[in-house]
């Protein structure tokens, strides 16, 4: 399956684009760089993983994507705490990262089942 067809890739790519738009005018380049990079890492690792030839490699990159999702969620919490992100927007992004993480868990399990089956 092409990664472009995966809902988890589509949603994480949209979230990444939303982060870039939100922080486009931020002058805190350290925070801006960190949060946009972790957001970009999620769909990028999904794409890279799903194009790998072995299940082991696909699962490895899906785990990396899930880790980046957790990193992003942490940065969103911090961004809310320091008033870089509104509470409403932050709650929306936190919910989205939780759903993406759950989707990644399901996709990882399907990959592992594919290897066994």
C-alpha positions as CSV (number, residue, x, y, z in Angstrom):
1,X,0.0,0.0,0.0
2,X,1.2,3.5,-0.9
3,X,1.8,5.6,2.2
4,X,-0.2,8.4,0.5
5,X,-3.3,6.3,0.9
6,X,-3.0,5.9,4.7
7,X,-5.2,8.1,6.8
8,X,-2.6,8.2,9.5
9,X,-0.1,9.7,7.0
10,X,-2.6,12.2,5.7
11,X,-3.6,13.3,9.2
12,X,0.0,13.6,10.4
13,X,1.0,15.5,7.3
14,X,-1.9,18.0,7.8
15,X,-0.9,18.4,11.4
16,X,2.7,19.1,10.4
17,X,1.5,21.7,7.9
18,X,-0.7,23.3,10.5
19,X,2.3,23.6,12.9
20,X,4.4,25.3,10.2
21,X,1.6,27.8,9.5
22,X,1.0,28.4,13.2
23,X,4.7,29.1,14.0
24,X,5.6,30.9,10.7
25,X,6.0,34.2,12.5
26,X,7.5,32.9,15.7
27,X,10.8,34.6,16.6
28,X,11.7,31.8,19.1
29,X,13.6,29.9,16.5
30,X,14.7,27.1,18.9
31,X,11.2,26.2,19.9
32,X,9.8,26.7,16.4
33,X,12.5,24.5,14.9
34,X,12.0,21.8,17.5
35,X,8.2,21.6,17.3
36,X,8.0,21.8,13.5
37,X,10.8,19.1,13.2
38,X,9.1,16.7,15.5
39,X,5.8,17.3,13.7
40,X,7.5,16.8,10.3
41,X,9.1,13.6,11.6
42,X,5.8,11.8,12.0
43,X,4.6,11.6,8.4
44,X,8.2,11.4,7.1
45,X,8.9,8.3,9.1
46,X,5.6,6.7,8.1
47,X,6.4,7.4,4.5
48,X,9.9,6.0,4.8
49,X,8.8,3.0,6.8
50,X,6.0,2.0,4.4
51,X,8.4,2.0,1.5
52,X,10.9,-0.4,3.2
53,X,11.0,-3.9,1.8
54,X,10.9,-5.8,5.1
55,X,8.3,-5.9,7.9
56,X,11.0,-5.4,10.4
57,X,12.1,-2.1,8.8
58,X,8.5,-0.9,8.4
59,X,7.8,-1.5,12.0
60,X,11.0,0.2,13.1
61,X,10.1,3.4,11.3
62,X,6.5,3.3,12.5
63,X,7.9,3.1,16.1
64,X,10.1,6.1,15.3
65,X,7.0,8.0,14.0
66,X,5.1,7.1,17.2
67,X,8.0,8.4,19.3
68,X,8.1,11.6,17.4
69,X,4.3,11.9,18.0
70,X,4.9,11.7,21.8
71,X,7.8,14.2,21.5
72,X,5.4,16.6,19.6
73,X,2.7,16.2,22.2
74,X,5.2,17.1,24.9
75,X,6.2,20.2,23.0
76,X,2.5,21.2,22.6
77,X,2.0,21.0,26.3
78,X,5.0,23.2,26.9
79,X,3.9,25.6,24.2
80,X,0.6,25.9,26.0
81,X,2.3,26.5,29.3
82,X,4.4,29.3,27.9
83,X,1.5,30.8,25.9
84,X,2.9,30.1,22.5
85,X,-0.2,27.9,21.8
86,X,-3.7,28.7,22.9
87,X,-5.5,26.2,25.2
88,X,-8.1,25.4,22.5
89,X,-5.5,24.9,19.7
90,X,-3.3,22.9,22.1
91,X,-6.1,20.6,23.2
92,X,-7.0,20.1,19.5
93,X,-3.4,19.2,18.7
94,X,-3.0,16.9,21.7
95,X,-6.1,15.0,20.8
96,X,-4.9,14.7,17.2
97,X,-1.5,13.4,18.3
98,X,-3.2,10.8,20.6
99,X,-5.4,9.6,17.7
100,X,-2.4,9.5,15.4
101,X,-0.4,7.5,18.0
102,X,-3.3,5.0,18.3
103,X,-3.5,4.7,14.5
104,X,0.2,4.0,14.4
105,X,-0.2,1.3,17.0
106,X,-2.9,-0.3,14.8
107,X,-0.8,0.0,11.7
108,X,2.2,-1.5,13.4
109,X,0.2,-4.5,14.6
110,X,-1.1,-5.0,11.1
111,X,2.4,-5.0,9.7
112,X,3.5,-7.5,12.4
113,X,0.5,-9.7,11.6
114,X,1.3,-9.5,7.9
115,X,4.8,-10.9,8.7
116,X,3.4,-13.8,10.7
117,X,0.4,-14.6,8.4
